[in-house]
């Protein structure tokens, strides 16, 4: 991919043409083959899957104490119900 940039040197106008691959030190010609495109797609999907797994594990870790609190509240409610039903 080529980028055209206007430049001004010593009062003269000129145009410089840069190859983006040369600007960043690599060539993007490797994306022309089907196997390279499939590899890039697979790597992107793998990164997405690993990110999703990481976020899921983090959320699960954050909510870990919530289930215990709900269970304790249910246990206390059941005990209160049993106590009141014994006195009636």
C-alpha positions as CSV (number, residue, x, y, z in Angstrom):
1,X,0.0,0.0,0.0
2,X,1.4,3.3,-1.0
3,X,0.9,6.7,0.7
4,X,1.4,10.0,-1.0
5,X,2.5,12.8,1.2
6,X,3.0,16.4,0.1
7,X,6.3,17.9,1.2
8,X,7.8,21.4,1.0
9,X,11.6,21.9,0.8
10,X,13.3,25.2,0.2
11,X,10.2,26.8,-1.1
12,X,9.5,24.1,-3.6
13,X,6.5,21.8,-3.5
14,X,7.0,18.1,-4.1
15,X,5.3,14.8,-3.5
16,X,6.8,11.9,-1.7
17,X,5.5,8.4,-2.2
18,X,6.1,6.0,0.7
19,X,5.4,2.3,0.9
20,X,3.7,1.6,4.2
21,X,5.5,-1.7,4.6
22,X,8.8,0.1,4.3
23,X,7.8,2.7,6.8
24,X,7.2,0.2,9.5
25,X,10.0,-2.1,8.5
26,X,8.0,-5.0,7.1
27,X,6.2,-5.9,3.9
28,X,2.6,-6.7,3.8
29,X,3.0,-9.0,0.8
30,X,2.8,-12.1,3.0
31,X,-1.0,-11.5,3.3
32,X,-1.4,-12.2,-0.4
33,X,-1.4,-16.0,0.1
34,X,-4.4,-17.9,1.2
35,X,-2.6,-19.9,3.9
36,X,-1.3,-16.7,5.5
37,X,-4.8,-15.2,5.5
38,X,-6.2,-18.3,7.1
39,X,-3.4,-18.3,9.7
40,X,-4.1,-14.6,10.5
41,X,-7.8,-15.4,10.8
42,X,-7.1,-18.4,13.1
43,X,-4.7,-16.3,15.2
44,X,-7.3,-13.6,15.6
45,X,-10.1,-16.1,16.6
46,X,-7.7,-17.8,19.1
47,X,-6.9,-14.4,20.6
48,X,-10.7,-13.6,20.8
49,X,-11.4,-17.0,22.5
50,X,-8.6,-16.6,25.0
51,X,-9.8,-13.1,25.9
52,X,-13.3,-14.4,26.4
53,X,-12.1,-17.2,28.6
54,X,-10.0,-14.7,30.7
55,X,-12.9,-12.3,31.1
56,X,-15.3,-15.2,32.1
57,X,-12.8,-16.4,34.7
58,X,-12.3,-12.9,36.1
59,X,-16.1,-12.3,36.4
60,X,-16.5,-15.7,38.0
61,X,-13.8,-14.9,40.5
62,X,-15.5,-11.6,41.3
63,X,-18.9,-13.2,41.9
64,X,-17.5,-16.1,43.9
65,X,-18.7,-14.8,47.3
66,X,-22.2,-13.9,46.0
67,X,-23.4,-17.5,45.8
68,X,-22.3,-18.2,49.4
69,X,-24.2,-15.1,50.6
70,X,-27.4,-16.2,48.8
71,X,-27.1,-19.7,50.3
72,X,-26.6,-18.3,53.8
73,X,-29.6,-16.0,53.4
74,X,-31.7,-18.9,52.3
75,X,-30.5,-21.0,55.2
76,X,-31.4,-18.3,57.7
77,X,-34.8,-17.8,56.2
78,X,-35.5,-21.5,56.4
79,X,-34.4,-21.5,60.1
80,X,-36.6,-18.5,60.8
81,X,-39.6,-20.3,59.2
82,X,-39.0,-23.5,61.2
83,X,-38.8,-21.5,64.5
84,X,-42.0,-19.7,63.8
85,X,-43.8,-22.9,62.7
86,X,-42.8,-24.6,65.9
87,X,-44.4,-21.9,68.1
88,X,-47.7,-21.9,66.3
